[in-house]
Amino acid sequence: MSKFTRCFTKEEAEVIKPYIKYFSQSTKMSTKEIKTIYEMMIQGYILRTPTLTEMAKNFKAKHPAEKLPECLKF
């Protein structure tokens, strides 16, 4: 089986945008960092699976009682 990698589509990047702050384990991402990551998603420079895995892990770490948003599942 070949290693198939997939980037975010523009529509997926728009849905994920509110959760970009969970991309990093740091306590606070600046608005500039969030905007840069969003632009890189739209341009296809960020792979989907590892990004969603990291965001889901960090979201669950910060909100253990909440259900994982549908857009963070793959």
Backbone as a chain_set.jsonl record, in Angstrom:
{"seq": "MSKFTRCFTKEEAEVIKPYIKYFSQSTKMSTKEIKTIYEMMIQGYILRTPTLTEMAKNFKAKHPAEKLPECLKF", "coords": {"N": [[0.842, -1.168, 0.0], [0.587, 2.175, -0.838], [1.918, 5.237, 0.533], [-0.349, 7.467, 1.121], [-0.919, 10.841, 1.218], [-2.8, 13.587, 2.373], [-3.868, 16.889, 2.013], [-5.443, 19.747, 3.581], [-8.609, 20.873, 2.364], [-9.97, 23.962, 1.124], [-12.485, 24.354, 2.246], [-12.462, 22.57, 4.417], [-10.404, 23.704, 5.914], [-11.599, 26.085, 6.667], [-13.616, 25.188, 8.388], [-12.09, 24.061, 10.405], [-10.73, 26.216, 11.418], [-11.493, 27.607, 13.955], [-10.36, 25.869, 15.785], [-7.652, 25.85, 15.51], [-6.04, 26.875, 17.441], [-5.48, 24.779, 19.095], [-3.459, 23.442, 17.912], [-0.907, 23.62, 18.842], [0.891, 22.741, 21.822], [1.493, 24.752, 23.492], [0.565, 27.322, 25.807], [-0.704, 29.63, 24.825], [-1.452, 30.764, 21.626], [-0.465, 33.204, 19.302], [-2.43, 35.614, 17.474], [-1.346, 36.103, 15.005], [0.165, 33.778, 14.54], [-1.868, 31.861, 14.394], [-3.263, 32.804, 12.14], [-1.272, 32.475, 10.201], [-0.902, 29.662, 10.185], [-3.463, 28.914, 9.328], [-3.495, 30.053, 6.734], [-1.475, 28.515, 5.584], [-2.714, 26.035, 5.641], [-4.805, 26.419, 3.785], [-3.3, 26.794, 1.481], [-2.235, 24.31, 1.141], [-0.001, 23.276, 2.431], [0.06, 21.926, 4.81], [-0.357, 18.772, 6.205], [-3.222, 16.687, 6.578], [-3.964, 14.419, 8.374], [-1.861, 14.084, 10.477], [-2.073, 16.62, 11.62], [-4.758, 16.838, 12.491], [-4.73, 14.782, 14.358], [-2.936, 15.773, 16.298], [-4.283, 18.149, 17.057], [-6.67, 17.069, 18.1], [-5.676, 15.575, 20.253], [-4.553, 17.618, 21.873], [-6.858, 19.148, 22.329], [-8.444, 17.375, 23.832], [-6.791, 17.171, 26.068], [-6.983, 19.698, 27.186], [-9.699, 20.002, 27.569], [-11.037, 17.722, 29.079], [-13.557, 16.695, 29.79], [-15.313, 17.327, 27.781], [-16.944, 16.467, 24.689], [-15.304, 15.359, 21.762], [-15.074, 17.559, 19.036], [-16.78, 17.133, 15.921], [-15.388, 17.862, 13.6], [-12.743, 17.447, 14.282], [-12.346, 14.808, 14.187], [-11.311, 11.964, 12.289]], "CA": [[0.0, 0.0, 0.0], [1.387, 3.399, -0.911], [1.66, 6.23, 1.574], [-1.166, 8.53, 0.572], [-1.059, 11.985, 2.112], [-3.831, 14.507, 1.914], [-3.857, 18.211, 2.638], [-6.766, 20.312, 3.833], [-9.252, 21.66, 1.326], [-10.33, 25.288, 1.648], [-13.677, 24.196, 3.075], [-12.038, 21.929, 5.669], [-9.621, 24.685, 6.663], [-12.547, 27.051, 7.237], [-14.29, 24.525, 9.506], [-11.076, 23.802, 11.436], [-10.14, 27.49, 11.855], [-11.621, 27.914, 15.389], [-9.621, 24.899, 16.595], [-6.222, 25.933, 15.218], [-5.328, 27.187, 18.694], [-5.098, 23.501, 19.709], [-2.392, 22.843, 17.106], [0.303, 23.637, 19.657], [0.675, 22.472, 23.239], [1.772, 25.961, 24.256], [-0.633, 27.85, 26.467], [-1.382, 30.662, 24.041], [-0.919, 31.057, 20.295], [-0.816, 34.563, 18.892], [-3.333, 35.726, 16.335], [-0.509, 36.014, 13.804], [0.493, 32.367, 14.348], [-3.099, 31.189, 13.955], [-3.516, 33.227, 10.767], [-0.248, 31.851, 9.358], [-1.237, 28.238, 10.051], [-4.669, 28.854, 8.502], [-3.094, 30.311, 5.346], [-0.721, 27.347, 5.122], [-3.706, 24.978, 5.393], [-5.491, 26.732, 2.531], [-2.355, 26.629, 0.375], [-1.914, 22.898, 0.989], [1.313, 22.962, 2.993], [-0.084, 21.175, 6.058], [-1.037, 17.498, 6.0], [-4.449, 16.599, 7.354], [-4.012, 13.417, 9.442], [-1.074, 14.407, 11.677], [-2.576, 17.864, 12.207], [-5.985, 16.53, 13.234], [-4.339, 13.964, 15.509], [-2.349, 16.675, 17.298], [-5.342, 19.032, 17.555], [-7.588, 16.277, 18.922], [-4.963, 15.246, 21.488], [-4.455, 18.826, 22.69], [-8.207, 19.535, 22.732], [-8.851, 16.484, 24.928], [-5.972, 17.487, 27.232], [-7.466, 20.948, 27.791], [-11.126, 19.853, 27.848], [-11.226, 16.271, 29.207], [-14.954, 16.312, 29.964], [-16.088, 17.645, 26.58], [-16.911, 15.55, 23.555], [-14.453, 15.829, 20.663], [-15.859, 18.09, 17.909], [-16.834, 16.258, 14.734], [-14.371, 18.25, 12.623], [-11.433, 16.985, 14.719], [-12.296, 13.358, 13.987], [-11.017, 11.588, 10.906]], "C": [[0.896, 1.242, 0.0], [1.02, 4.349, 0.228], [0.934, 7.405, 0.928], [-1.277, 9.647, 1.598], [-2.052, 12.958, 1.512], [-3.746, 15.796, 2.702], [-5.297, 18.657, 2.886], [-7.302, 20.978, 2.574], [-9.589, 23.013, 1.939], [-11.531, 25.201, 2.581], [-13.323, 23.577, 4.432], [-11.25, 22.904, 6.541], [-10.538, 25.707, 7.332], [-13.258, 26.456, 8.456], [-13.332, 24.35, 10.69], [-10.565, 25.099, 12.067], [-10.322, 27.796, 13.35], [-10.795, 26.997, 16.294], [-8.117, 24.933, 16.341], [-5.427, 26.216, 16.489], [-4.902, 25.921, 19.432], [-4.001, 22.781, 18.919], [-1.101, 22.716, 17.914], [-0.049, 23.351, 21.107], [0.938, 23.704, 24.091], [0.461, 26.554, 24.768], [-1.393, 28.842, 25.604], [-0.69, 30.851, 22.702], [-1.35, 32.465, 19.931], [-1.751, 34.519, 17.683], [-2.558, 35.586, 15.027], [-0.152, 34.561, 13.511], [-0.713, 31.593, 13.83], [-3.402, 31.533, 12.499], [-2.532, 32.573, 9.798], [-0.549, 30.369, 9.126], [-2.461, 28.057, 9.162], [-4.324, 29.061, 7.022], [-2.321, 29.124, 4.77], [-1.645, 26.17, 4.855], [-4.387, 25.191, 4.05], [-4.579, 26.473, 1.332], [-1.903, 25.183, 0.195], [-0.563, 22.489, 1.526], [1.246, 22.127, 4.263], [-0.896, 19.914, 5.778], [-2.171, 17.324, 7.006], [-4.356, 15.657, 8.56], [-3.141, 13.767, 10.648], [-1.553, 15.675, 12.386], [-3.824, 17.602, 13.035], [-5.683, 15.688, 14.468], [-3.802, 14.841, 16.632], [-3.413, 17.595, 17.9], [-6.296, 18.278, 18.477], [-6.948, 15.942, 20.267], [-4.899, 16.462, 22.418], [-5.826, 19.318, 23.155], [-8.667, 18.69, 23.918], [-8.052, 16.761, 26.201], [-6.491, 18.733, 27.95], [-8.933, 20.886, 28.193], [-11.47, 18.367, 28.0], [-12.692, 15.839, 29.301], [-15.793, 16.522, 28.701], [-15.922, 16.576, 25.506], [-16.076, 16.17, 22.44], [-15.322, 16.342, 19.519], [-15.747, 17.19, 16.676], [-15.734, 16.588, 13.74], [-12.967, 17.816, 13.025], [-11.295, 15.469, 14.626], [-11.96, 13.076, 12.539], [-11.259, 10.129, 10.681]], "O": [[1.854, 1.323, 0.769], [-0.064, 4.258, 0.804], [1.553, 8.236, 0.263], [-1.691, 9.409, 2.732], [-2.129, 13.125, 0.295], [-3.572, 15.782, 3.921], [-6.244, 18.006, 2.446], [-6.546, 21.576, 1.809], [-9.498, 23.181, 3.155], [-11.585, 25.899, 3.593], [-13.826, 24.012, 5.468], [-11.413, 22.925, 7.761], [-10.269, 26.141, 8.452], [-13.475, 27.153, 9.447], [-13.738, 24.481, 11.845], [-10.012, 25.061, 13.166], [-9.352, 28.222, 13.977], [-10.562, 27.329, 17.456], [-7.381, 24.122, 16.904], [-4.263, 25.831, 16.592], [-4.044, 25.986, 20.311], [-3.659, 21.639, 19.227], [-0.304, 21.805, 17.687], [-1.144, 23.674, 21.567], [0.64, 23.705, 25.285], [-0.61, 26.304, 24.215], [-2.622, 28.881, 25.656], [0.52, 31.072, 22.648], [-2.475, 32.87, 20.222], [-1.84, 33.515, 16.976], [-3.061, 35.016, 14.058], [-0.164, 34.15, 12.351], [-0.585, 30.765, 12.928], [-3.758, 30.655, 11.714], [-2.914, 32.166, 8.701], [-0.46, 29.883, 7.999], [-2.496, 27.147, 8.334], [-4.809, 28.327, 6.161], [-2.496, 28.772, 3.603], [-1.395, 25.384, 3.941], [-4.531, 24.253, 3.266], [-5.032, 25.991, 0.294], [-1.255, 24.86, -0.8], [-0.025, 21.458, 1.121], [2.279, 21.663, 4.746], [-1.977, 19.974, 5.193], [-2.074, 17.768, 8.15], [-4.652, 16.08, 9.678], [-3.649, 13.749, 11.769], [-1.448, 15.786, 13.607], [-3.937, 18.09, 14.16], [-6.314, 15.864, 15.509], [-4.177, 14.666, 17.791], [-3.443, 17.798, 19.114], [-6.686, 18.797, 19.523], [-7.606, 16.017, 21.305], [-5.162, 16.343, 23.615], [-5.946, 19.85, 24.259], [-9.213, 19.215, 24.889], [-8.579, 16.603, 27.302], [-6.444, 18.812, 29.178], [-9.367, 21.638, 29.065], [-12.134, 17.806, 27.128], [-13.024, 14.715, 28.924], [-16.874, 15.946, 28.576], [-14.905, 15.886, 25.432], [-16.142, 17.377, 22.208], [-16.222, 15.632, 19.072], [-14.712, 16.566, 16.444], [-15.195, 15.686, 13.098], [-12.071, 17.817, 12.18], [-10.244, 14.916, 14.949], [-12.29, 13.867, 11.656], [-11.063, 9.635, 9.571]]}, "num_chains": 1, "name": "protein.A"}
